[in-house]
Amino acid sequence: MAKKKKVIRREWTKDDVRNLKILAKQKVGVAKIARKLKRTPGATAAKAYTLGVSLDTRG
């Protein structure tokens, strides 16, 4: 049986949130923002949604 990878949740810092908002305003794609913040595109999109930030979902 394959071993499941341990999920490590990192808290969103004020800097993370600020960077997310700045990059979203610049119309940077979700994948690029996620890479920059060292997070998954899903986590990035979910956080943007909770903050009410519109993201460019095309990549």
ZADOVO-613963 format. One line per field, with one value per residue (C-alpha): z negated, x negated, y negated. Coordinates in Angstrom, 3 decimals, decimal comma, m for minus. Layout:
Z: (Z  ...)
X: (X  ...)
Y: (Y  ...)
***
This chain:
Z: (0,000  0,958  m1,916  m2,105  m2,145  m5,419  m4,978  m6,601  m6,762  m6,840  m8,298  m5,970  m7,158  m6,602  m3,980  m2,161  m2,036  m0,894  1,889  2,970  3,285  5,133  7,628  8,156  8,970  11,551  13,200  12,490  12,952  10,048  10,841  10,825  7,611  5,981  7,018  5,673  2,329  2,203  2,004  4,135  6,736  4,847  1,530  3,246  5,017  1,819  m0,177  2,541  2,470  m1,311  m0,995  1,812  4,215  7,886  9,540  13,162  13,363  16,805  15,377)
X: (0,000  m1,326  m2,304  m0,236  m2,197  m1,913  0,008  m1,706  0,491  m1,311  0,447  0,983  m1,220  m0,413  m3,181  m1,629  1,741  0,185  m1,754  1,354  3,324  0,518  0,012  3,761  4,041  1,274  3,368  0,725  2,079  2,960  0,171  m2,513  m1,208  m1,103  m4,701  m5,848  m4,105  m5,272  m1,666  0,640  2,853  5,870  4,804  3,997  7,348  9,203  7,460  8,143  11,800  12,054  10,423  12,786  9,847  10,493  7,838  6,926  7,631  6,098  2,740)
Y: (0,000  m3,417  m5,641  m8,811  m12,064  m13,955  m17,203  m20,150  m23,229  m26,552  m29,567  m32,517  m35,378  m39,045  m39,067  m36,093  m37,825  m41,125  m39,376  m37,468  m40,711  m42,523  m39,688  m39,284  m43,013  m42,572  m39,811  m37,164  m33,618  m31,344  m28,859  m31,583  m33,136  m29,694  m28,987  m32,354  m31,792  m28,126  m26,911  m24,798  m26,504  m25,122  m26,643  m29,935  m30,093  m29,150  m31,883  m34,460  m33,445  m33,861  m37,292  m38,253  m38,695  m38,006  m35,816  m35,230  m31,492  m30,945  m29,911)
***
